[in-house]
Amino acid sequence: MRAAGLGLGILFVSTGAAQAHSPVPGIEGFYVGLLHPFSSPAQILLILSAGLLIGGFPRDRVRWLLAAFLGCSFAGLFWSGGDVSDTLAYTVVIATSALAAASANRLFPAAAICVAIAGLLLGAMSVPDGGLWWDRFVTMSGSLAGLNILMLYLSGCVVVLNERVQWAMLPVAFRIAAAWIAAVSSMMLAIQFAPASSAPAL
């Protein structure tokens, strides 16, 4: 226990400042884009909320929601206002996950709107800051692939589990997970409006 505590203390002392969207050593181009959906909490929560919402519907409707996500995430790459604020992202997460928790597989038009907006925002958040047009194209291609592969697998897992696991509480568990995502996003949204703490004068 003493050795573990010492190791943890050394880790905290040696940790440097965090940098958003910092490049991963040895990874560049397409693969940076592929990993980009994991680069911020807002993107992760958007993906989780949209995946749970899509997966709650039957297969014949899931394909339409996935197509809407694909089209809107592609459109988001060309959105002129590419800088998406965390406030907007968390607001969409709350709406999407609350719908997944409250309606399960009902209200398909509202679900399609939430999924489309989530895809648009995630696409816009995947646009690189600058660089040569070819490098930007390769990175954005990786982001588009990563986003849609994640969405396909996440929603697909929810669909398969709902179809094959004969447990009455499983849909309730997914709704609880969506409610937790809404709660976490609400706290993250509240932090955006929290006043900055000022150090006491000496």
N, C-alpha and C positions, 0 to 999 in steps of 0.2 A: 504493500500500500504506500509505503514511504517513497519507494522508487517511482511508482506511478505518479504520485503527487509531484515529485521533483521533475519528472519528464513533462507533465502538464504545465508546470510553471515555466520551464525553459521554452515550451512551445508558445506560450502567451507572450513572453518577453521578446522572443525572436520574430514574432509576427509583425510584418510591415503594414503600411496603410493599404486599404483596399482600393482597387481601381476598377471602375465600371468598364465593361467591354474590353478588358485587357487581353492582348493576344496570348494564346496558349503556346508555350514553347514547343517548337517542332511541328506545329499544326498551322496551316495557312490555307488561303483560298477557299475552295469548296467546303473543306472540312470545318473551317471556322464558321461558315454559314450554317453547316449542319448542326453544330453545337450551340448556335446562337440562341435558340429558344430557351436554353437553361441559364442565360446570362443575367436575368433579373427576376425578382419575385413576382412582379406584375405579369410578366410573360408566362411564368410557370402557372400562376393562378388562373390566368385566362385559358390556358390549354386544358387544365384540369376541369374547370367549370364547363367549358364547351364540350369536352369529351364525355362528362357525366350526363349532360343534357342530351347530347346526340344518342348516346348508348341506351337511354331510357325508352327510345321509340322502337317499334317493330322494324325489321330489316327493310321492308319496302319503303319506309320513310327515311331510314338512316342514310340510304344512298343519295337521296335528294339533299339532305343536310350536309353530307360530306362534299357533294358537288358545290353547294353554296359556299362552304368554307374554302374549298380550293379556288373557286373563282374570285372570291373577295380577298383572299390572302395574296393572290397574284395581282389584283387591282391595287392592293395596298402598297405594293412595291413602287408604284408610280404615283402615289398620292402626293400632291404638291406640298401639303402640310405635314411632311413626314415626321416632324417632332411630335410625338404623342406624350402628353403629360401623364404622370402616374395617377393623378387625380381622375382623369378620364378613364384610364385603364381599370382602376379599382372600382369605379362606378359601374362599368360594364360587367366586371366580374360579379359584383353583388347582384345585379339584375339577372345575369345568366344562371348563377348558382341558386339564387332564390327561386327562380322558375323551375329549375331541376328538382329542388327540394319540395316545392309546393304542388306542382302539377304532374310530376312523373312523366307519363307519356301522353299527356293531353296538351291542348293549346299549341298545335303544330305551327300556325302562322307566327305566333309570338316567339317560338323556339327558333324558327327560321331567321327571324329578324336578329335575335340575339347572336346566333351563330355567325351570321353574315357580318355583323358589326365586329365581333371578336376576331374573325378572319381578317377584316380590313385593318384593324388596329395592329394585329400581330405582323401582318405584311409590312405596314408602315414602320413598325419598330425594328424591322430587320434590314432596313436600308443602311448601308455603310456610310460613315461620315464623309469620306472623300477618297480620292485616288483615281487611277486610270479607269476608263470606262470598262475595259475588259476585266480588270480585277474586280470591279464592283459587280459586273454581270455574273462572274463565277461565284462570288460570295453570296449574292442574292439567290442564285440558283440553288446553292446549298441550303440556304435558309428556307426557301420554298419547299424543297424536298424534305427537310427535317421537320418542318411544321406539319406537313400533311401526312408523313409517315407516323409521327407521334399521334396525330388525331385519329388516323386509321386504326392503329393498334389499341389506343386507349378506349375509343368507343367500341371497337370490335370485341375487346375483352369483356366490356360491360354487357354487350348484347349476348355473347356466348354464355357468360355466367348466368344471365337471367333466363336463358333458354334451357340450359342443361342442369343447373343446380336446383334441385327440388327442395328448396328451403324457403318457407313463407316469409322469413325475416330478411332475406337478401335484398329485395327492393327497398325495404325500410332502411337497411344499412347504407345503400347508395344515397338515399335521400338525406340521411344523417350526415354522410360525408359531404354532400353538397351544402348542407346547412352550415357545417363547420368552415367550409371554404368561404361562404358568405360572411361568417362571423370574423374570420381572420382578415378578410378584405376590408370589412368595416373598420377594424382597428387600424389597418394600414392607411385607410383613407383619413381616419381621425388624426393620425400622426402628421399627415400633410398639412393640416390646419392648426396644429399645435404651435404655440409661440416658441420661438427659439430661446433656449435657456441662456442667460448671460452669466458670466463668471462674476462672483462678488468682488467688489473693489477692495484692494488691500490698503 
